[in-house]
Every structure is written in structure tokens, then in C-alpha cells.
């Protein structure tokens, strides 16, 4: 049996990407060629909060985008950078989110940030848990987060993902799709149990929508894919 681990981006690469994104916002993007996959003017949507209709925004922007909210506030974000299974999404206020294969990996610029995520599953052979051809999957999640004072905390959870056989119609910003609902339960070693919902395509098992609490006491983060990046 092998253990496959999904880590967030290496620290140097992670810092380099966000340094270039910060320069973009300062109007000095000439040294960051190739970092952003979309034109600066069109990609960074208003965030925290936005009263604009997300579906209308997404229809007007021909780039990969997601509708993301934290504790009920948020808006449309366009893809800023992609590296393999990692995608970077940055707001007009310099908050940033990193997903790995559609699963929350890290954040930057929030009062409390998710610093890193590691997912380990026996016999994964390079497949993320939600991409496995199974209806019940067991794995382990290790996360590190920083509080408002900058102090680091970490937690380890035994995870169970249970996916329903039948598809359900899920409304997304630009489409309504038949998706499988998967309920994720994280039983933390030193904290209460947290629950999340992942919506995956029944064919390729890519994630189209997620409703999650990343760690005990963390804010609820919800995102739905508008235009896919794959």
C-alpha cells in the first residue's frame, strides 16, 4: 500500500506567485510575464462585498471564474494563475485563495489564513479522494492556519467522504448540472467534527461546487464554478 500526499505549493513558488500578483495590482506587472493567464483589467472582480449579479458578471468575462463567498459575503473571481492541479484566485482587495484539484488548499490576506493543507489516502496512486471511483472514501487531512495575531495552529483529522449514487440538479452561475453530492466529515484529533459538502461530476469526478469549513471554528467558505479552467 502506498500513501499519496497532496501538498499545497512549495513555499518559494507560492511566495513568488503572490509577489507578482501584488505587483500587478501596483501596476508594475512587466516583471511577471506569464504569471497571470488573463488580462489584468478583466480578471480581478470586486469582492467583499459585491451587489452585482454574479451570473451576469460571469457571462461577460470569457475567462475561468468562480463565485466564492465567506460567511455569506463575496463575489466573482477570475483565475489568476494555474500550475498543474493548483489554481490561484485573487480579489481586488488582495485576498487570495489556492485550490488543488478544486479542494481548498491555502488562503492569503484574510484575518485568519489557511497556511497549508495535506491530504493523505492509502493506495491513492495519484488520485485525490473525491476523484476516486468509490462511494465511500477514507483519508487523512492535516491543516495549518494562522490566527489574527499571526500564531500558527495545526490540526489532524480522520476524513470520510460519502458520495450518493444518484445525481442532483445543482444551480451554478452559468449552468445547471447533474452532480453527485459527497458529504465530507472531518473528525479532528483535538477539536470538534466539521462537515463539508462537495459536488462532483459523475463522469470525470471533477469538483464543481464546495461548501466547507476548513478547520474547527473557521468561517464557512462556499464556491461554485462559473467557467471551468479545465
QUIBEL-V22376 format. One line per field, one symbol per residue. ss: DSSP state (H for helix, E for strand, L for the rest). psi: psi as a letter, one per 40 degrees, with the letter a starting at -180 (. if undefined). burial: 1 if it has 24 or more other ideal C-beta (glycine too) atoms within 12 Angstrom, else 0. Layout:
ss=???
psi=???
burial=???
//
This chain:
ss=LLEEEEELLLHHHHHHHHHHHHHHHLLLHHHHLLLLLLLHHHHLLLLLLLLLLHHHHHHHLLLLEEEEEELLEEEEEEEEEEELLEEEEELLLLLEEEEELLEEEEEELLLLEEEEEEEEEELLLLLLHHHLLLLEEEEEEEEEEELLLLLEEEEEEEEEEEEEEEEEEEELLLLEEEEEEEEEEEEELLLLLEEEEEEEELLLLLEEEEEEELLLLLLEEEEEEEELLL
psi=hihhhhiiiidddddddddddddddeefedefhedheiiddedhiiigaheihddddddehfihiihhihfeiaahiihdihgbehihhiieeeiihhihfehhdiiieidhihdihhhhhhfdfehideeigiehhhaihhihiiadeehiiiihihihhhhidiiihhhideihihihhhhhhhhidfiihihihhhihecefihdihhihdiheiihhhihhchie.
burial=00000111100001001111110110000001001111010011101001000100110010111111110001111111111011111111011111111111111111011111111110010001111101001111111111000000111110111010000001011100101111111101000001111111110011111111111101111111111110
//
